[in-house]
């Protein structure tokens, strides 16, 4: 069988649908962890996987979405994190039987990253590492990070996958009505940042019905060169006689298939409330649709967590420079006084900020600085530094795509810089292809 990436390049693949709703129909209780059934009721989980295979799915997703230690500990299952995830993939592989693909589902921790919450970037990274090791060991074809509402937590997950496994990556985000996440990340920024980090597919899932994801997908398609994925809910849920009901029919749900495919989608399925009937309905639509060619987009783009900027030689940009090697700024960095350091630099009237660390060698709390900077300064940033250590930590933690001015002292560290998806520019801030 071809690799899943080869198949996605050639045609639109059909994903599966909801796991939670289907398991509830089979007796899953409200306070019970659905992924615990990978151990306690494996045949039920396999039967569910098989229903989606029979419905025409090219890719089935594992029953591991909330399978991280943070979530599992709420059910006193933290010590079974590896086993639950391994079995979730193993059961899916048994059903796939080398005829369809297995995507390992990985969701957010449910915690907020600093400074909004108490979760550090490095702690989030280690949480995902644990889950990812089990997923790869069990033989998943690809990992699907889905339903993320904070781009920086998704960044931690992506880096954990890149640095812990050899799995290809899908990065999928959930959006509100304004095509932004709960954290304010735009659809374009999500696509740009995830693509720059080297994920193979970007996309959107959950949110509302298919109509709610058309605009985010169109916005992603405007900036993404990689294939897109989409998995909508079966409409907005309604409470009927004390039960959550999804009223959109499979026919209504599948009627959006052609428009999604025309806007770069190469992997399509269903999220909350969808069943094998919805997947069968999409299958019928896909069999009538020809897959258009994927179009490359500009790679000369930088982004904060909220805004993006396409750099062009023909365009003049307004910039605001923040010199971080001057005595006063250096003292603030050393003392952790980050808010006062950047409080006068929150202007939205500039196109980007240039952060110049000069020849500063001293280390400081880069995560603390970047976490504050990423919230308060909404415009994209370009950094200049003679210290690869500062550049490395900044690029690792910054929740966007950074531009890095190429200076002689960091020439040997270009692979490291590219690893974090940065855009390398010269002193005139023109992009350099390396």
C-alpha angles and dihedrals in degrees: 000000000000119000115269090245092056091050093049090053091053103042148350113282123211117232125200131248142246123334101185097055092046093049090048087057086056095052107279108156124228096249094038120106107243092209090058087075088072084077105025101039108017094157091058090052092048091049089053092050089050093052089060092046089053090048089062104266116162090192128035121197124221126247091244105096097125092028099125121117094250092059096037093053088063086066094041089252100112093114089057095055095114095042095048093051094042092051093045090059095038092055091050091049090054091056095040089055094184092298099092135019133261121221117192111224116222122177135187124284094242090236127113121242121235133301090030092041142001102271115107122210092243092050091051089049093054092047090057093044091062094052094042095054091059092046094053094043089055092054107253115176094216139354120237115204101196144174093023116161098180117063094203093055088049088051090055090051093048093050090048089054094046094048099037104036143024093230120131112240139230114194113198128179134195119227142200125226092281094059090254131114124243086264092054098255112150122229090244093052092049091053094045096048097043093046091049089054089058104255114158098219133023127190154129134268144170108011101115135310124326091277090062092057100046094085096045090049092049090050092049091048090055091065107021126091094183124081118274131227129204133187115172129186121252089262125293113322119247130199110237119176090339094309130106110243131186108207103185110110124228089248093053091045095051094046089085094057098097094050091050092051091048088057099056103278113149098163119048134170143122138287131189115009097010121125136185088280090064091049092050089052091053090047090059091051094047092052088062097047130085116216112240121220117270112247123218116234132202113291094193093094133124126190145186118208088273111029138032134206128199108213117222133176090224094056129080116216133197113233136186118206125214112193108207099180095066115108097250094046092044090054091051091051092049092048095046092242092145100148093055089045094059103024093103093047102068096104114142091197094085128078096223144346126242111212108197116193091173113191094334110146102172116108122231138171095296094173091052091049095045094046090055093040092050091056101041102038108059098181124085118267138220118199133204123194141145090214116087089193092062092043092048095052093042093052092046095055106030110106096221141042111288129207113224122202108226111234127173095253094063099042092107092052098061095113089053091050092048089050088069093048096248123162111235116217137177127238089278087054093245114147116256121209109219 
